[in-house]
């Protein structure tokens, strides 16, 4: 029973993280499209910003995964 609960919690948390990351990417792509349609000069700036945001989000998700892995190992102990 305990392992089943642990598995359901892990799947729900991972699904939430996936949905959050997809939502963030969608928002960034919308911003990028808006910027490219308004000004061509600012498009480069916004593209650079969105790639920076993407990298930051990637590192944030990595850190969350590491922390979550530590949390799981603590639960197993």
PDB file of N, CA, C and O in Angstrom:
ATOM      1  N   UNK A   1       0.833  -1.210   0.000  1.00  0.00           N
ATOM      2  CA  UNK A   1       0.000   0.000   0.000  1.00  0.00           C
ATOM      3  C   UNK A   1       0.868   1.261   0.000  1.00  0.00           C
ATOM      4  O   UNK A   1       0.589   2.224  -0.715  1.00  0.00           O
ATOM      5  N   UNK A   2       1.917   1.236   0.811  1.00  0.00           N
ATOM      6  CA  UNK A   2       2.794   2.398   0.900  1.00  0.00           C
ATOM      7  C   UNK A   2       3.508   2.653  -0.417  1.00  0.00           C
ATOM      8  O   UNK A   2       3.652   3.801  -0.838  1.00  0.00           O
ATOM      9  N   UNK A   3       3.960   1.576  -1.073  1.00  0.00           N
ATOM     10  CA  UNK A   3       4.655   1.743  -2.358  1.00  0.00           C
ATOM     11  C   UNK A   3       3.704   2.285  -3.418  1.00  0.00           C
ATOM     12  O   UNK A   3       4.102   3.103  -4.247  1.00  0.00           O
ATOM     13  N   UNK A   4       2.460   1.838  -3.397  1.00  0.00           N
ATOM     14  CA  UNK A   4       1.464   2.335  -4.345  1.00  0.00           C
ATOM     15  C   UNK A   4       1.246   3.828  -4.159  1.00  0.00           C
ATOM     16  O   UNK A   4       1.190   4.578  -5.134  1.00  0.00           O
ATOM     17  N   UNK A   5       1.123   4.263  -2.896  1.00  0.00           N
ATOM     18  CA  UNK A   5       0.960   5.685  -2.608  1.00  0.00           C
ATOM     19  C   UNK A   5       2.164   6.480  -3.090  1.00  0.00           C
ATOM     20  O   UNK A   5       2.021   7.553  -3.676  1.00  0.00           O
ATOM     21  N   UNK A   6       3.352   5.940  -2.837  1.00  0.00           N
ATOM     22  CA  UNK A   6       4.581   6.616  -3.263  1.00  0.00           C
ATOM     23  C   UNK A   6       4.619   6.769  -4.778  1.00  0.00           C
ATOM     24  O   UNK A   6       5.003   7.821  -5.289  1.00  0.00           O
ATOM     25  N   UNK A   7       4.218   5.717  -5.499  1.00  0.00           N
ATOM     26  CA  UNK A   7       4.214   5.756  -6.963  1.00  0.00           C
ATOM     27  C   UNK A   7       3.219   6.770  -7.497  1.00  0.00           C
ATOM     28  O   UNK A   7       3.524   7.505  -8.437  1.00  0.00           O
ATOM     29  N   UNK A   8       2.036   6.816  -6.908  1.00  0.00           N
ATOM     30  CA  UNK A   8       1.037   7.781  -7.377  1.00  0.00           C
ATOM     31  C   UNK A   8       1.503   9.210  -7.119  1.00  0.00           C
ATOM     32  O   UNK A   8       1.294  10.094  -7.950  1.00  0.00           O
ATOM     33  N   UNK A   9       2.131   9.434  -5.976  1.00  0.00           N
ATOM     34  CA  UNK A   9       2.647  10.765  -5.657  1.00  0.00           C
ATOM     35  C   UNK A   9       3.737  11.158  -6.652  1.00  0.00           C
ATOM     36  O   UNK A   9       3.762  12.288  -7.139  1.00  0.00           O
ATOM     37  N   UNK A  10       4.637  10.221  -6.952  1.00  0.00           N
ATOM     38  CA  UNK A  10       5.728  10.528  -7.885  1.00  0.00           C
ATOM     39  C   UNK A  10       5.195  10.839  -9.271  1.00  0.00           C
ATOM     40  O   UNK A  10       5.656  11.782  -9.916  1.00  0.00           O
ATOM     41  N   UNK A  11       4.222  10.053  -9.741  1.00  0.00           N
ATOM     42  CA  UNK A  11       3.690  10.308 -11.086  1.00  0.00           C
ATOM     43  C   UNK A  11       2.947  11.626 -11.141  1.00  0.00           C
ATOM     44  O   UNK A  11       3.061  12.348 -12.132  1.00  0.00           O
ATOM     45  N   UNK A  12       2.192  11.962 -10.111  1.00  0.00           N
ATOM     46  CA  UNK A  12       1.450  13.227 -10.129  1.00  0.00           C
ATOM     47  C   UNK A  12       2.411  14.414 -10.102  1.00  0.00           C
ATOM     48  O   UNK A  12       2.198  15.407 -10.797  1.00  0.00           O
ATOM     49  N   UNK A  13       3.470  14.307  -9.295  1.00  0.00           N
ATOM     50  CA  UNK A  13       4.433  15.408  -9.215  1.00  0.00           C
ATOM     51  C   UNK A  13       5.166  15.574 -10.539  1.00  0.00           C
ATOM     52  O   UNK A  13       5.353  16.697 -11.006  1.00  0.00           O
ATOM     53  N   UNK A  14       5.586  14.462 -11.152  1.00  0.00           N
ATOM     54  CA  UNK A  14       6.307  14.553 -12.429  1.00  0.00           C
ATOM     55  C   UNK A  14       5.394  15.109 -13.515  1.00  0.00           C
ATOM     56  O   UNK A  14       5.844  15.893 -14.351  1.00  0.00           O
ATOM     57  N   UNK A  15       4.130  14.721 -13.519  1.00  0.00           N
ATOM     58  CA  UNK A  15       3.184  15.261 -14.497  1.00  0.00           C
ATOM     59  C   UNK A  15       2.993  16.758 -14.313  1.00  0.00           C
ATOM     60  O   UNK A  15       2.908  17.500 -15.291  1.00  0.00           O
ATOM     61  N   UNK A  16       2.925  17.207 -13.058  1.00  0.00           N
ATOM     62  CA  UNK A  16       2.789  18.638 -12.792  1.00  0.00           C
ATOM     63  C   UNK A  16       3.990  19.405 -13.322  1.00  0.00           C
ATOM     64  O   UNK A  16       3.843  20.480 -13.903  1.00  0.00           O
ATOM     65  N   UNK A  17       5.201  18.837 -13.116  1.00  0.00           N
ATOM     66  CA  UNK A  17       6.405  19.510 -13.597  1.00  0.00           C
ATOM     67  C   UNK A  17       6.417  19.584 -15.121  1.00  0.00           C
ATOM     68  O   UNK A  17       6.812  20.599 -15.696  1.00  0.00           O
ATOM     69  N   UNK A  18       5.986  18.512 -15.767  1.00  0.00           N
ATOM     70  CA  UNK A  18       5.947  18.499 -17.237  1.00  0.00           C
ATOM     71  C   UNK A  18       4.966  19.551 -17.740  1.00  0.00           C
ATOM     72  O   UNK A  18       5.269  20.296 -18.673  1.00  0.00           O
ATOM     73  N   UNK A  19       3.796  19.610 -17.123  1.00  0.00           N
ATOM     74  CA  UNK A  19       2.791  20.587 -17.540  1.00  0.00           C
ATOM     75  C   UNK A  19       3.280  22.016 -17.320  1.00  0.00           C
ATOM     76  O   UNK A  19       3.068  22.890 -18.160  1.00  0.00           O
ATOM     77  N   UNK A  20       3.937  22.245 -16.180  1.00  0.00           N
ATOM     78  CA  UNK A  20       4.468  23.573 -15.908  1.00  0.00           C
ATOM     79  C   UNK A  20       5.521  23.972 -16.925  1.00  0.00           C
ATOM     80  O   UNK A  20       5.511  25.105 -17.407  1.00  0.00           O
ATOM     81  N   UNK A  21       6.424  23.072 -17.260  1.00  0.00           N
ATOM     82  CA  UNK A  21       7.477  23.392 -18.221  1.00  0.00           C
ATOM     83  C   UNK A  21       6.882  23.649 -19.603  1.00  0.00           C
ATOM     84  O   UNK A  21       7.330  24.551 -20.310  1.00  0.00           O
ATOM     85  N   UNK A  22       5.868  22.858 -19.997  1.00  0.00           N
ATOM     86  CA  UNK A  22       5.222  23.069 -21.292  1.00  0.00           C
ATOM     87  C   UNK A  22       4.510  24.414 -21.327  1.00  0.00           C
ATOM     88  O   UNK A  22       4.532  25.112 -22.340  1.00  0.00           O
ATOM     89  N   UNK A  23       3.882  24.768 -20.217  1.00  0.00           N
ATOM     90  CA  UNK A  23       3.191  26.051 -20.130  1.00  0.00           C
ATOM     91  C   UNK A  23       4.179  27.207 -20.258  1.00  0.00           C
ATOM     92  O   UNK A  23       3.923  28.185 -20.961  1.00  0.00           O
ATOM     93  N   UNK A  24       5.308  27.078 -19.570  1.00  0.00           N
ATOM     94  CA  UNK A  24       6.339  28.110 -19.650  1.00  0.00           C
ATOM     95  C   UNK A  24       6.883  28.259 -21.050  1.00  0.00           C
ATOM     96  O   UNK A  24       7.092  29.380 -21.515  1.00  0.00           O
ATOM     97  N   UNK A  25       7.119  27.147 -21.735  1.00  0.00           N
ATOM     98  CA  UNK A  25       7.620  27.198 -23.108  1.00  0.00           C
ATOM     99  C   UNK A  25       6.593  27.833 -24.038  1.00  0.00           C
ATOM    100  O   UNK A  25       6.959  28.595 -24.933  1.00  0.00           O
ATOM    101  N   UNK A  26       5.321  27.530 -23.838  1.00  0.00           N
ATOM    102  CA  UNK A  26       4.269  28.101 -24.664  1.00  0.00           C
ATOM    103  C   UNK A  26       4.216  29.619 -24.487  1.00  0.00           C
ATOM    104  O   UNK A  26       4.095  30.360 -25.463  1.00  0.00           O
ATOM    105  N   UNK A  27       4.309  30.075 -23.240  1.00  0.00           N
ATOM    106  CA  UNK A  27       4.284  31.509 -22.956  1.00  0.00           C
ATOM    107  C   UNK A  27       5.476  32.196 -23.617  1.00  0.00           C
ATOM    108  O   UNK A  27       5.340  33.269 -24.205  1.00  0.00           O
ATOM    109  N   UNK A  28       6.655  31.560 -23.512  1.00  0.00           N
ATOM    110  CA  UNK A  28       7.855  32.149 -24.099  1.00  0.00           C
ATOM    111  C   UNK A  28       7.757  32.211 -25.615  1.00  0.00           C
ATOM    112  O   UNK A  28       8.187  33.194 -26.219  1.00  0.00           O
ATOM    113  N   UNK A  29       7.198  31.179 -26.242  1.00  0.00           N
ATOM    114  CA  UNK A  29       7.077  31.193 -27.701  1.00  0.00           C
ATOM    115  C   UNK A  29       6.083  32.270 -28.134  1.00  0.00           C
ATOM    116  O   UNK A  29       6.284  32.908 -29.168  1.00  0.00           O
ATOM    117  N   UNK A  30       5.016  32.484 -27.363  1.00  0.00           N
ATOM    118  CA  UNK A  30       4.060  33.548 -27.677  1.00  0.00           C
ATOM    119  C   UNK A  30       4.739  34.909 -27.602  1.00  0.00           C
ATOM    120  O   UNK A  30       4.536  35.758 -28.470  1.00  0.00           O
ATOM    121  N   UNK A  31       5.545  35.115 -26.563  1.00  0.00           N
ATOM    122  CA  UNK A  31       6.268  36.364 -26.422  1.00  0.00           C
ATOM    123  C   UNK A  31       7.205  36.570 -27.595  1.00  0.00           C
ATOM    124  O   UNK A  31       7.321  37.674 -28.127  1.00  0.00           O
ATOM    125  N   UNK A  32       7.867  35.507 -27.990  1.00  0.00           N
ATOM    126  CA  UNK A  32       8.812  35.573 -29.102  1.00  0.00           C
ATOM    127  C   UNK A  32       8.105  35.958 -30.400  1.00  0.00           C
ATOM    128  O   UNK A  32       8.609  36.781 -31.165  1.00  0.00           O
ATOM    129  N   UNK A  33       6.933  35.360 -30.647  1.00  0.00           N
ATOM    130  CA  UNK A  33       6.173  35.677 -31.856  1.00  0.00           C
ATOM    131  C   UNK A  33       5.693  37.117 -31.839  1.00  0.00           C
ATOM    132  O   UNK A  33       5.732  37.800 -32.863  1.00  0.00           O
ATOM    133  N   UNK A  34       5.239  37.582 -30.680  1.00  0.00           N
ATOM    134  CA  UNK A  34       4.799  38.972 -30.557  1.00  0.00           C
ATOM    135  C   UNK A  34       5.945  39.926 -30.863  1.00  0.00           C
ATOM    136  O   UNK A  34       5.781  40.904 -31.592  1.00  0.00           O
ATOM    137  N   UNK A  35       7.096  39.629 -30.301  1.00  0.00           N
ATOM    138  CA  UNK A  35       8.253  40.493 -30.496  1.00  0.00           C
ATOM    139  C   UNK A  35       8.667  40.517 -31.960  1.00  0.00           C
ATOM    140  O   UNK A  35       9.028  41.571 -32.484  1.00  0.00           O
ATOM    141  N   UNK A  36       8.618  39.363 -32.628  1.00  0.00           N
ATOM    142  CA  UNK A  36       9.052  39.310 -34.024  1.00  0.00           C
ATOM    143  C   UNK A  36       8.056  40.035 -34.927  1.00  0.00           C
ATOM    144  O   UNK A  36       8.446  40.587 -35.956  1.00  0.00           O
ATOM    145  N   UNK A  37       6.783  40.041 -34.556  1.00  0.00           N
ATOM    146  CA  UNK A  37       5.802  40.721 -35.394  1.00  0.00           C
ATOM    147  C   UNK A  37       5.854  42.233 -35.196  1.00  0.00           C
ATOM    148  O   UNK A  37       5.515  42.982 -36.113  1.00  0.00           O
ATOM    149  N   UNK A  38       6.267  42.692 -34.032  1.00  0.00           N
ATOM    150  CA  UNK A  38       6.290  44.133 -33.763  1.00  0.00           C
ATOM    151  C   UNK A  38       7.537  44.777 -34.368  1.00  0.00           C
ATOM    152  O   UNK A  38       7.427  45.677 -35.201  1.00  0.00           O
ATOM    153  N   UNK A  39       8.706  44.327 -33.961  1.00  0.00           N
ATOM    154  CA  UNK A  39       9.948  44.931 -34.441  1.00  0.00           C
ATOM    155  C   UNK A  39      10.945  43.856 -34.832  1.00  0.00           C
ATOM    156  O   UNK A  39      11.040  42.820 -34.175  1.00  0.00           O
ATOM    157  N   UNK A  40      11.687  44.102 -35.904  1.00  0.00           N
ATOM    158  CA  UNK A  40      12.704  43.128 -36.313  1.00  0.00           C
ATOM    159  C   UNK A  40      13.967  43.294 -35.483  1.00  0.00           C
ATOM    160  O   UNK A  40      14.681  42.322 -35.243  1.00  0.00           O
ATOM    161  N   UNK A  41      14.248  44.507 -35.045  1.00  0.00           N
ATOM    162  CA  UNK A  41      15.444  44.726 -34.231  1.00  0.00           C
ATOM    163  C   UNK A  41      15.285  44.103 -32.853  1.00  0.00           C
ATOM    164  O   UNK A  41      16.214  43.488 -32.330  1.00  0.00           O
ATOM    165  N   UNK A  42      14.113  44.264 -32.272  1.00  0.00           N
ATOM    166  CA  UNK A  42      13.888  43.733 -30.936  1.00  0.00           C
ATOM    167  C   UNK A  42      13.730  42.218 -30.932  1.00  0.00           C
ATOM    168  O   UNK A  42      13.847  41.576 -29.888  1.00  0.00           O
ATOM    169  N   UNK A  43      13.462  41.650 -32.111  1.00  0.00           N
ATOM    170  CA  UNK A  43      13.259  40.199 -32.187  1.00  0.00           C
ATOM    171  C   UNK A  43      14.488  39.440 -31.698  1.00  0.00           C
ATOM    172  O   UNK A  43      14.379  38.453 -30.971  1.00  0.00           O
ATOM    173  N   UNK A  44      15.654  39.919 -32.111  1.00  0.00           N
ATOM    174  CA  UNK A  44      16.900  39.259 -31.701  1.00  0.00           C
ATOM    175  C   UNK A  44      17.027  39.310 -30.180  1.00  0.00           C
ATOM    176  O   UNK A  44      17.381  38.327 -29.528  1.00  0.00           O
ATOM    177  N   UNK A  45      16.723  40.494 -29.638  1.00  0.00           N
ATOM    178  CA  UNK A  45      16.800  40.674 -28.186  1.00  0.00           C
ATOM    179  C   UNK A  45      15.866  39.700 -27.470  1.00  0.00           C
ATOM    180  O   UNK A  45      16.258  39.051 -26.500  1.00  0.00           O
ATOM    181  N   UNK A  46      14.626  39.605 -27.959  1.00  0.00           N
ATOM    182  CA  UNK A  46      13.658  38.720 -27.322  1.00  0.00           C
ATOM    183  C   UNK A  46      14.033  37.253 -27.503  1.00  0.00           C
ATOM    184  O   UNK A  46      13.827  36.440 -26.603  1.00  0.00           O
ATOM    185  N   UNK A  47      14.590  36.915 -28.679  1.00  0.00           N
ATOM    186  CA  UNK A  47      15.022  35.526 -28.886  1.00  0.00           C
ATOM    187  C   UNK A  47      16.115  35.165 -27.896  1.00  0.00           C
ATOM    188  O   UNK A  47      16.123  34.074 -27.324  1.00  0.00           O
ATOM    189  N   UNK A  48      17.031  36.094 -27.705  1.00  0.00           N
ATOM    190  CA  UNK A  48      18.110  35.856 -26.735  1.00  0.00           C
ATOM    191  C   UNK A  48      17.529  35.678 -25.344  1.00  0.00           C
ATOM    192  O   UNK A  48      17.929  34.784 -24.599  1.00  0.00           O
ATOM    193  N   UNK A  49      16.576  36.543 -25.002  1.00  0.00           N
ATOM    194  CA  UNK A  49      15.938  36.460 -23.679  1.00  0.00           C
ATOM    195  C   UNK A  49      15.212  35.134 -23.501  1.00  0.00           C
ATOM    196  O   UNK A  49      15.318  34.501 -22.451  1.00  0.00           O
ATOM    197  N   UNK A  50      14.473  34.712 -24.526  1.00  0.00           N
ATOM    198  CA  UNK A  50      13.692  33.480 -24.383  1.00  0.00           C
ATOM    199  C   UNK A  50      14.614  32.275 -24.265  1.00  0.00           C
ATOM    200  O   UNK A  50      14.316  31.340 -23.521  1.00  0.00           O
ATOM    201  N   UNK A  51      15.748  32.285 -25.001  1.00  0.00           N
ATOM    202  CA  UNK A  51      16.670  31.156 -24.873  1.00  0.00           C
ATOM    203  C   UNK A  51      17.283  31.141 -23.470  1.00  0.00           C
ATOM    204  O   UNK A  51      17.502  30.074 -22.894  1.00  0.00           O
ATOM    205  N   UNK A  52      17.558  32.327 -22.924  1.00  0.00           N
ATOM    206  CA  UNK A  52      18.083  32.432 -21.560  1.00  0.00           C
ATOM    207  C   UNK A  52      17.060  31.903 -20.559  1.00  0.00           C
ATOM    208  O   UNK A  52      17.414  31.179 -19.629  1.00  0.00           O
ATOM    209  N   UNK A  53      15.786  32.267 -20.752  1.00  0.00           N
ATOM    210  CA  UNK A  53      14.717  31.779 -19.872  1.00  0.00           C
ATOM    211  C   UNK A  53      14.584  30.262 -19.974  1.00  0.00           C
ATOM    212  O   UNK A  53      14.379  29.577 -18.972  1.00  0.00           O
ATOM    213  N   UNK A  54      14.703  29.749 -21.199  1.00  0.00           N
ATOM    214  CA  UNK A  54      14.613  28.307 -21.402  1.00  0.00           C
ATOM    215  C   UNK A  54      15.728  27.591 -20.645  1.00  0.00           C
ATOM    216  O   UNK A  54      15.492  26.577 -19.989  1.00  0.00           O
ATOM    217  N   UNK A  55      16.967  28.139 -20.743  1.00  0.00           N
ATOM    218  CA  UNK A  55      18.089  27.528 -20.028  1.00  0.00           C
ATOM    219  C   UNK A  55      17.866  27.572 -18.524  1.00  0.00           C
ATOM    220  O   UNK A  55      18.130  26.594 -17.824  1.00  0.00           O
ATOM    221  N   UNK A  56      17.377  28.711 -18.023  1.00  0.00           N
ATOM    222  CA  UNK A  56      17.135  28.853 -16.587  1.00  0.00           C
ATOM    223  C   UNK A  56      16.064  27.858 -16.128  1.00  0.00           C
ATOM    224  O   UNK A  56      16.192  27.247 -15.067  1.00  0.00           O
ATOM    225  N   UNK A  57      15.016  27.700 -16.926  1.00  0.00           N
ATOM    226  CA  UNK A  57      13.960  26.770 -16.561  1.00  0.00           C
ATOM    227  C   UNK A  57      14.489  25.335 -16.569  1.00  0.00           C
ATOM    228  O   UNK A  57      14.128  24.520 -15.720  1.00  0.00           O
ATOM    229  N   UNK A  58      15.361  25.040 -17.556  1.00  0.00           N
ATOM    230  CA  UNK A  58      15.959  23.711 -17.633  1.00  0.00           C
ATOM    231  C   UNK A  58      16.768  23.413 -16.370  1.00  0.00           C
ATOM    232  O   UNK A  58      16.650  22.335 -15.789  1.00  0.00           O
ATOM    233  N   UNK A  59      17.595  24.384 -15.949  1.00  0.00           N
ATOM    234  CA  UNK A  59      18.395  24.187 -14.742  1.00  0.00           C
ATOM    235  C   UNK A  59      17.520  24.079 -13.498  1.00  0.00           C
ATOM    236  O   UNK A  59      17.806  23.300 -12.589  1.00  0.00           O
ATOM    237  N   UNK A  60      16.444  24.875 -13.471  1.00  0.00           N
ATOM    238  CA  UNK A  60      15.526  24.819 -12.334  1.00  0.00           C
ATOM    239  C   UNK A  60      14.884  23.436 -12.227  1.00  0.00           C
ATOM    240  O   UNK A  60      14.784  22.868 -11.140  1.00  0.00           O
ATOM    241  N   UNK A  61      14.446  22.899 -13.385  1.00  0.00           N
ATOM    242  CA  UNK A  61      13.842  21.561 -13.380  1.00  0.00           C
ATOM    243  C   UNK A  61      14.854  20.511 -12.965  1.00  0.00           C
ATOM    244  O   UNK A  61      14.516  19.562 -12.258  1.00  0.00           O
ATOM    245  N   UNK A  62      16.113  20.680 -13.409  1.00  0.00           N
ATOM    246  CA  UNK A  62      17.161  19.749 -12.989  1.00  0.00           C
ATOM    247  C   UNK A  62      17.343  19.780 -11.476  1.00  0.00           C
ATOM    248  O   UNK A  62      17.442  18.734 -10.834  1.00  0.00           O
ATOM    249  N   UNK A  63      17.386  20.983 -10.910  1.00  0.00           N
ATOM    250  CA  UNK A  63      17.553  21.115  -9.463  1.00  0.00           C
ATOM    251  C   UNK A  63      16.371  20.494  -8.724  1.00  0.00           C
ATOM    252  O   UNK A  63      16.547  19.833  -7.701  1.00  0.00           O
ATOM    253  N   UNK A  64      15.173  20.711  -9.246  1.00  0.00           N
ATOM    254  CA  UNK A  64      13.978  20.136  -8.615  1.00  0.00           C
ATOM    255  C   UNK A  64      14.044  18.613  -8.665  1.00  0.00           C
ATOM    256  O   UNK A  64      13.698  17.938  -7.695  1.00  0.00           O
ATOM    257  N   UNK A  65      14.495  18.069  -9.816  1.00  0.00           N
ATOM    258  CA  UNK A  65      14.613  16.619  -9.941  1.00  0.00           C
ATOM    259  C   UNK A  65      15.615  16.066  -8.945  1.00  0.00           C
ATOM    260  O   UNK A  65      15.382  15.026  -8.330  1.00  0.00           O
ATOM    261  N   UNK A  66      16.747  16.778  -8.787  1.00  0.00           N
ATOM    262  CA  UNK A  66      17.771  16.321  -7.842  1.00  0.00           C
ATOM    263  C   UNK A  66      17.217  16.338  -6.421  1.00  0.00           C
ATOM    264  O   UNK A  66      17.380  15.378  -5.668  1.00  0.00           O
ATOM    265  N   UNK A  67      16.555  17.453  -6.061  1.00  0.00           N
ATOM    266  CA  UNK A  67      15.970  17.556  -4.718  1.00  0.00           C
ATOM    267  C   UNK A  67      14.913  16.476  -4.494  1.00  0.00           C
ATOM    268  O   UNK A  67      14.814  15.901  -3.411  1.00  0.00           O
ATOM    269  N   UNK A  68      14.129  16.212  -5.535  1.00  0.00           N
ATOM    270  CA  UNK A  68      13.084  15.206  -5.429  1.00  0.00           C
ATOM    271  C   UNK A  68      13.689  13.809  -5.268  1.00  0.00           C
ATOM    272  O   UNK A  68      13.163  12.980  -4.525  1.00  0.00           O
ATOM    273  N   UNK A  69      14.800  13.554  -5.972  1.00  0.00           N
ATOM    274  CA  UNK A  69      15.498  12.280  -5.828  1.00  0.00           C
ATOM    275  C   UNK A  69      16.013  12.093  -4.411  1.00  0.00           C
ATOM    276  O   UNK A  69      15.922  11.006  -3.842  1.00  0.00           O
ATOM    277  N   UNK A  70      16.562  13.182  -3.841  1.00  0.00           N
ATOM    278  CA  UNK A  70      17.016  13.124  -2.450  1.00  0.00           C
ATOM    279  C   UNK A  70      15.847  12.846  -1.508  1.00  0.00           C
ATOM    280  O   UNK A  70      15.969  12.075  -0.557  1.00  0.00           O
ATOM    281  N   UNK A  71      14.714  13.487  -1.791  1.00  0.00           N
ATOM    282  CA  UNK A  71      13.508  13.282  -0.986  1.00  0.00           C
ATOM    283  C   UNK A  71      13.073  11.814  -1.033  1.00  0.00           C
ATOM    284  O   UNK A  71      12.693  11.240  -0.014  1.00  0.00           O
ATOM    285  N   UNK A  72      13.134  11.211  -2.236  1.00  0.00           N
ATOM    286  CA  UNK A  72      12.737   9.802  -2.376  1.00  0.00           C
ATOM    287  C   UNK A  72      13.688   8.885  -1.620  1.00  0.00           C
ATOM    288  O   UNK A  72      13.259   7.918  -0.991  1.00  0.00           O
ATOM    289  N   UNK A  73      14.994   9.195  -1.685  1.00  0.00           N
ATOM    290  CA  UNK A  73      15.941   8.341  -0.970  1.00  0.00           C
ATOM    291  C   UNK A  73      15.731   8.447   0.533  1.00  0.00           C
ATOM    292  O   UNK A  73      15.883   7.465   1.260  1.00  0.00           O
ATOM    293  N   UNK A  74      15.383   9.637   0.994  1.00  0.00           N
ATOM    294  CA  UNK A  74      15.101   9.816   2.429  1.00  0.00           C
ATOM    295  C   UNK A  74      13.860   9.008   2.815  1.00  0.00           C
ATOM    296  O   UNK A  74      13.812   8.401   3.885  1.00  0.00           O
ATOM    297  N   UNK A  75      12.851   9.009   1.924  1.00  0.00           N
ATOM    298  CA  UNK A  75      11.636   8.229   2.185  1.00  0.00           C
ATOM    299  C   UNK A  75      11.944   6.736   2.260  1.00  0.00           C
ATOM    300  O   UNK A  75      11.384   6.015   3.086  1.00  0.00           O
ATOM    301  N   UNK A  76      12.844   6.283   1.385  1.00  0.00           N
ATOM    302  CA  UNK A  76      13.188   4.859   1.381  1.00  0.00           C
ATOM    303  C   UNK A  76      13.965   4.463   2.626  1.00  0.00           C
ATOM    304  O   UNK A  76      13.868   3.324   3.082  1.00  0.00           O
ATOM    305  N   UNK A  77      14.740   5.401   3.183  1.00  0.00           N
ATOM    306  CA  UNK A  77      15.466   5.113   4.424  1.00  0.00           C
ATOM    307  C   UNK A  77      14.472   5.069   5.557  1.00  0.00           C
ATOM    308  O   UNK A  77      14.854   4.842   6.705  1.00  0.00           O
TER     309      UNK A  77
END
